[in-house]
């Protein structure tokens, strides 16, 4: 089971990373340290707080994405804490690269790690052993991890989100070998009263998706969940359109990013895109606030789903720091993080409380919500508000 969970995390987070930072360039950072140089006036209590926070992510990588935007996002959100030192470390998309970052966190005695996507960051044992809190893209198993979006729960949300459209018969087109992830989609859908009628697997290098599409449409599917790589997702939409069937098609934002949707044009019209946070292209106040914070440090940084994840993580750090009594250490920051209740996230996610939920396969969940967007006229339009998938995750 451990192996399956590890593979699943790599797959789920890999899709998120590939898409959410699509089109971003390398930051060139590599285990460097810099002070938060914002000149904003600190609020009462903020200017006297001293701490070290390490921001870790893949700023360079052998796989085709990087996420430099998380650094200016964290610095922008924490600008009212001028004596909080922001260090950075490049995970480089590899396990050895991430290990170097974890060792840097221990060596520099940082109070906490804000973790953006890292393809090599599946093993948090060094940080766990050192009791350093990890906020952001960490897994849901480490007791010192505060995942802002659990990598599996979005698949449950996808199933529930498609059921919310009124669909009762589900087909799933998915990457071969990831059946255990697809079971989460099925669980979310059937937990809302629907029925999975068929699933069709697709090899990673498949040139023709019509057999998988024919399998699900032939079984009478009214809606189809697409769980593939970004290029596979584009192929699936083409094949589904060519089937001649009237279908509701859905996928997660990690597959259908803003950049991909632009390239798909009219092909994406009517697509349901599901996430556990607001879409980065939304014009909601929280998105504008996040963009303003990031752009106060780097005017050219791109707003992505990964940037939003780091916005949430940095907001948690900002909420916890004033609650620390005495020196800000990893232990005292953990205590402060554990005490957070109803932290306002400007609507990017529902208010945060650090009360972990233990699900059937999700031992440490904080954000247990989903949200639907529908592509209309080339834009992601919100379909209702956040919906709670807690009962689907816990089985209660």
C-alpha distance (Angstrom), angle and dihedral (degrees) to the residues before:
residue distance angle dihedral
X1 . . .
X2 3.79 . .
X3 3.77 90.5 .
X4 3.78 91.8 50.7
X5 3.78 91.8 49.5
X6 3.78 91.3 49.9
X7 3.78 92.9 50.1
X8 3.77 90.2 46.0
X9 3.77 92.6 52.4
X10 3.79 91.3 50.3
X11 3.81 90.9 48.8
X12 3.78 96.2 45.0
X13 3.78 96.4 42.2
X14 3.78 91.1 40.7
X15 3.78 91.4 58.5
X16 3.78 90.1 46.5
X17 3.76 92.6 51.3
X18 3.78 96.1 43.8
X19 3.76 92.3 54.2
X20 3.75 107.4 29.0
X21 3.78 92.7 58.5
X22 3.78 96.5 35.7
X23 3.77 110.4 151.8
X24 3.80 96.5 13.5
X25 3.79 120.3 131.5
X26 3.77 130.5 -136.4
X27 3.76 119.8 -79.4
X28 3.76 92.5 -150.2
X29 3.81 90.1 -135.8
X30 3.78 117.7 146.7
X31 3.79 119.0 174.1
X32 3.78 91.1 -42.4
X33 3.77 130.0 151.4
X34 3.78 130.0 -143.4
X35 3.76 137.1 167.2
X36 3.76 121.9 -115.6
X37 3.78 97.1 -104.1
X38 3.79 100.8 -173.7
X39 3.78 112.7 135.2
X40 3.80 94.4 -149.0
X41 3.77 116.1 132.5
X42 3.79 112.1 -103.7
X43 3.78 119.2 -127.9
X44 3.77 122.0 -120.0
X45 3.79 107.6 -64.0
X46 3.81 94.4 13.6
X47 3.79 99.7 88.1
X48 3.79 94.2 54.7
X49 3.80 96.5 52.1
X50 3.80 115.2 102.7
X51 3.78 122.5 -169.9
X52 3.78 144.6 134.4
X53 3.79 120.1 -122.0
X54 3.80 121.6 -175.9
X55 3.81 119.0 -149.4
X56 3.80 111.6 -155.9
X57 3.79 127.1 -172.7
X58 3.77 143.1 124.7
X59 3.80 103.0 -78.0
X60 3.80 89.8 162.0
X61 3.79 123.9 22.2
X62 3.77 146.1 166.4
X63 3.82 88.8 -129.7
X64 3.81 117.2 73.6
X65 3.78 102.9 -94.2
X66 3.77 141.8 65.3
X67 3.79 131.6 -179.1
X68 3.81 112.5 -149.0
X69 3.82 90.2 151.5
X70 3.80 93.0 79.0
X71 3.82 91.9 71.6
X72 3.83 98.0 58.2
X73 3.80 88.3 41.1
X74 3.80 93.2 57.5
X75 3.80 92.1 42.4
X76 3.80 91.3 48.7
X77 3.80 94.6 50.2
X78 3.81 91.4 46.9
X79 3.82 95.0 44.2
X80 3.80 90.8 113.9
X81 3.81 89.3 64.1
X82 3.83 100.9 66.0
X83 3.81 93.1 171.9
X84 3.78 93.7 55.0
X85 3.78 106.0 102.2
X86 3.80 115.4 -143.5
X87 3.79 114.4 -151.4
X88 3.80 122.5 -174.3
X89 3.77 134.0 -154.2
X90 3.79 130.7 -173.0
X91 3.81 113.2 -133.2
X92 3.84 88.5 -166.3
X93 3.79 92.1 -150.1
X94 3.80 92.8 -80.4
X95 3.80 136.8 102.2
X96 3.84 92.3 -123.9
X97 3.81 89.6 50.3
X98 3.79 91.9 51.5
X99 3.81 90.5 46.7
X100 3.81 89.2 57.2
X101 3.81 88.6 53.8
X102 3.81 92.7 48.7
X103 3.79 89.6 50.1
X104 3.81 90.0 49.3
X105 3.80 89.4 54.4
X106 3.81 90.7 53.7
X107 3.80 94.7 42.5
X108 3.81 93.9 48.9
X109 3.81 92.7 42.9
X110 3.76 93.6 -130.5
X111 3.79 118.0 -173.0
X112 3.78 93.7 -134.3
X113 3.80 146.3 -10.0
X114 3.80 123.9 -126.5
X115 3.79 103.0 -155.2
X116 3.76 121.8 -158.7
X117 3.78 119.8 -177.6
X118 3.80 114.1 -48.3
X119 3.79 120.0 175.7
X120 3.80 88.6 -155.1
X121 3.78 96.0 42.0
X122 3.77 100.2 95.4
X123 3.80 96.0 107.5
X124 3.80 110.4 68.7
X125 3.81 94.2 166.1
X126 3.82 95.2 115.8
X127 3.81 91.5 52.9
X128 3.80 91.9 41.8
X129 3.81 92.4 51.6
X130 3.81 89.9 49.5
X131 3.84 90.7 47.9
X132 3.79 91.7 -126.3
X133 3.82 111.2 156.6
X134 3.79 114.4 -122.8
X135 3.79 115.8 -155.3
X136 3.79 123.1 -171.3
X137 3.79 126.8 19.2
X138 3.80 96.0 14.8
X139 3.78 121.2 128.8
X140 3.79 125.2 -96.2
X141 3.80 96.7 -117.6
X142 3.80 105.2 66.4
X143 3.84 112.5 89.4
X144 3.80 90.9 -138.7
X145 3.80 94.7 49.9
X146 3.81 124.3 105.1
X147 3.82 104.8 -170.3
X148 3.78 111.6 -163.9
X149 3.82 89.6 -160.7
X150 3.81 120.8 17.4
X151 3.83 107.8 -135.0
X152 3.80 95.8 -132.5
X153 3.79 101.3 40.3
X154 3.81 93.1 70.5
X155 3.81 87.5 67.5
X156 3.80 89.7 55.6
X157 3.81 87.6 48.6
X158 3.82 90.1 51.9
X159 3.80 90.9 56.7
X160 3.79 92.3 45.9
X161 3.79 91.3 44.9
X162 3.80 93.6 54.2
X163 3.80 90.0 47.9
X164 3.82 87.8 53.4
X165 3.83 89.2 62.2
X166 3.82 89.3 66.0
X167 3.78 95.7 -102.3
X168 3.82 115.3 143.5
X169 3.84 102.4 177.9
X170 3.80 117.8 59.2
X171 3.78 131.6 -163.5
X172 3.81 121.7 -174.3
X173 3.81 127.5 -153.7
X174 3.78 107.9 -166.7
X175 3.78 147.6 162.4
X176 3.79 112.0 -84.3
X177 3.81 112.6 -103.8
X178 3.81 96.9 27.1
X179 3.81 98.9 93.9
X180 3.80 92.1 128.8
X181 3.81 89.4 61.0
X182 3.78 90.9 47.1
X183 3.80 89.2 54.0
X184 3.81 86.4 65.0
X185 3.81 90.3 56.6
X186 3.79 89.1 48.9
X187 3.81 91.1 48.5
X188 3.79 92.5 52.2
X189 3.79 92.5 47.3
X190 3.80 98.0 44.1
X191 3.80 90.4 42.4
X192 3.80 85.3 65.4
X193 3.79 93.3 51.1
X194 3.80 101.8 -92.3
X195 3.80 130.1 119.2
X196 3.80 131.5 -129.0
X197 3.82 106.6 -132.9
X198 3.81 101.1 180.0
X199 3.78 145.5 -13.9
X200 3.79 128.1 -153.3
X201 3.79 122.5 -159.5
X202 3.79 123.9 -144.9
X203 3.81 127.3 -159.8
X204 3.79 115.4 -122.5
X205 3.81 91.2 -113.8
X206 3.81 97.7 38.1
X207 3.79 114.1 144.5
X208 3.81 94.9 -171.3
X209 3.81 121.2 49.9
X210 3.79 95.8 172.1
X211 3.86 94.8 100.9
X212 3.81 91.8 56.9
X213 3.80 91.6 43.5
X214 3.80 91.9 48.1
X215 3.79 90.1 51.2
X216 3.80 94.8 56.5
X217 3.80 97.2 37.6
X218 3.80 90.7 46.5
X219 3.80 89.6 55.5
X220 3.79 90.6 59.0
X221 3.80 100.3 -102.5
X222 3.80 113.8 175.7
X223 3.79 93.4 -169.8
X224 3.79 132.8 23.9
X225 3.80 128.6 -150.2
X226 3.81 112.4 -150.6
X227 3.80 115.0 -153.1
X228 3.80 106.4 172.1
X229 3.78 140.2 111.1
X230 3.81 115.5 -71.5
X231 3.81 92.8 -97.3
X232 3.81 89.6 46.0
X233 3.79 90.2 50.0
X234 3.80 90.3 55.9
X235 3.82 90.4 49.0
X236 3.80 91.0 49.1
X237 3.80 92.9 53.0
X238 3.79 89.7 51.6
X239 3.81 92.9 49.1
X240 3.81 92.5 46.0
X241 3.81 91.5 51.1
X242 3.80 90.2 49.3
X243 3.81 91.1 51.8
X244 3.79 89.5 75.8
X245 3.81 91.1 -135.1
X246 3.80 123.6 130.6
X247 3.79 102.6 -123.3
X248 3.77 140.5 161.2
X249 3.80 106.6 -130.3
X250 3.78 124.2 -162.9
X251 3.78 140.7 177.9
X252 3.79 141.2 160.3
X253 3.80 122.7 -86.7
X254 3.81 89.1 -115.9
X255 3.80 87.2 69.8
X256 3.79 100.7 32.6
X257 3.80 103.2 45.3
X258 3.78 126.1 173.6
X259 3.80 90.4 -101.5
X260 3.80 93.6 51.1
X261 3.79 92.4 45.8
X262 3.79 90.0 54.0
X263 3.78 90.7 53.0
X264 3.80 92.1 47.7
X265 3.79 93.5 54.0
X266 3.81 114.3 172.8
X267 3.80 90.7 1.5
X268 3.82 89.0 75.0
X269 3.81 94.9 50.3
X270 3.81 110.3 131.0
X271 3.81 94.1 12.4
X272 3.82 115.5 147.5
X273 3.81 111.4 -135.7
X274 3.81 115.6 -165.9
X275 3.78 128.5 -161.3
X276 3.80 141.6 157.2
X277 3.83 93.4 -127.8
X278 3.79 133.2 39.2
X279 3.78 116.0 -73.3
X280 3.79 111.7 -98.3
X281 3.82 90.7 -127.0
X282 3.82 92.7 56.2
X283 3.81 116.0 116.4
X284 3.82 92.1 -140.0
X285 3.83 118.9 136.6
X286 3.82 91.7 -111.4
X287 3.81 92.0 56.5
X288 3.79 90.5 48.9
X289 3.80 90.4 49.1
X290 3.81 91.3 50.1
X291 3.80 92.0 47.9
X292 3.81 91.6 48.9
X293 3.81 91.3 51.3
X294 3.79 92.8 49.5
X295 3.80 95.3 43.0
X296 3.81 91.6 50.1
X297 3.80 84.6 71.0
X298 3.82 101.7 30.2
X299 3.79 118.0 13.9
X300 3.81 91.6 -166.5
X301 3.81 98.0 51.6
X302 3.82 113.9 120.8
X303 3.78 122.9 -123.4
X304 3.80 107.6 -124.9
X305 3.80 137.7 156.8
X306 3.81 87.9 -100.2
X307 3.79 89.8 54.0
X308 3.81 88.5 53.1
X309 3.80 90.3 51.2
X310 3.79 89.3 55.2
X311 3.81 90.2 46.0
X312 3.81 89.6 58.1
X313 3.81 91.8 45.4
X314 3.79 93.2 49.3
X315 3.82 91.2 47.0
X316 3.81 88.2 56.0
X317 3.79 90.9 51.1
X318 3.82 90.1 47.7
X319 3.80 90.4 51.0
X320 3.81 93.2 47.5
X321 3.81 100.7 45.0
X322 3.85 96.8 71.2
X323 3.81 89.4 50.2
X324 3.80 93.5 60.1
X325 3.76 113.3 107.0
X326 3.80 110.6 -146.3
X327 3.80 124.1 -21.6
X328 3.79 117.4 13.4
X329 3.78 105.4 -122.1
X330 3.77 132.1 153.8
X331 3.81 88.9 -96.7
X332 3.81 96.0 48.4
X333 3.80 92.7 43.8
X334 3.81 90.1 50.8
X335 3.79 90.0 52.8
X336 3.80 90.3 49.9
X337 3.81 92.4 47.3
X338 3.80 90.8 50.2
X339 3.80 89.6 54.4
X340 3.81 96.8 54.4
X341 3.79 115.0 121.5
X342 3.81 130.1 179.2
X343 3.79 95.6 -10.3
X344 3.80 108.5 -173.7
X345 3.82 109.9 -122.3
X346 3.81 95.3 -176.7
X347 3.78 89.4 -109.4
X348 3.81 95.1 -63.1
X349 3.80 84.6 117.7
X350 3.81 128.4 -6.6
X351 3.84 115.2 -82.5
X352 3.80 111.3 -63.0
X353 3.80 125.5 -124.8
X354 3.79 119.9 178.3
X355 3.78 94.4 -130.0
X356 3.79 105.7 123.2
X357 3.77 117.8 -140.7
X358 3.78 118.4 -145.0
X359 3.78 109.7 -144.6
X360 3.78 131.8 -173.7
X361 3.80 91.3 -86.9
X362 3.80 100.0 -0.4
X363 3.82 109.9 79.2
X364 3.81 98.9 -179.0
X365 3.79 117.5 30.1
X366 3.80 127.8 158.6
X367 3.81 104.2 161.4
X368 3.81 106.6 53.9
X369 3.79 100.5 163.9
X370 3.78 138.0 105.0
X371 3.78 133.2 -160.7
X372 3.83 132.9 -164.6
X373 3.79 129.2 -139.2
X374 3.80 125.0 -174.4
X375 3.78 121.3 -152.6
X376 3.78 107.6 -125.3
X377 3.79 123.2 167.6
X378 3.79 89.3 -10.1
X379 3.82 93.4 -55.6
X380 3.79 132.1 105.4
X381 3.81 106.4 -117.3
X382 3.79 118.4 -167.6
X383 3.80 113.9 -115.8
X384 3.79 104.3 -153.7
X385 3.79 126.5 -47.8
X386 3.80 133.7 -60.8
X387 3.80 115.0 -55.5
X388 3.80 123.1 -151.1
X389 3.81 116.3 -120.6
X390 3.81 94.8 178.4
X391 3.82 94.3 115.5
X392 3.80 90.3 50.1
X393 3.80 91.2 52.2
X394 3.79 96.3 46.2
X395 3.79 100.2 33.1
X396 3.80 89.3 -131.2
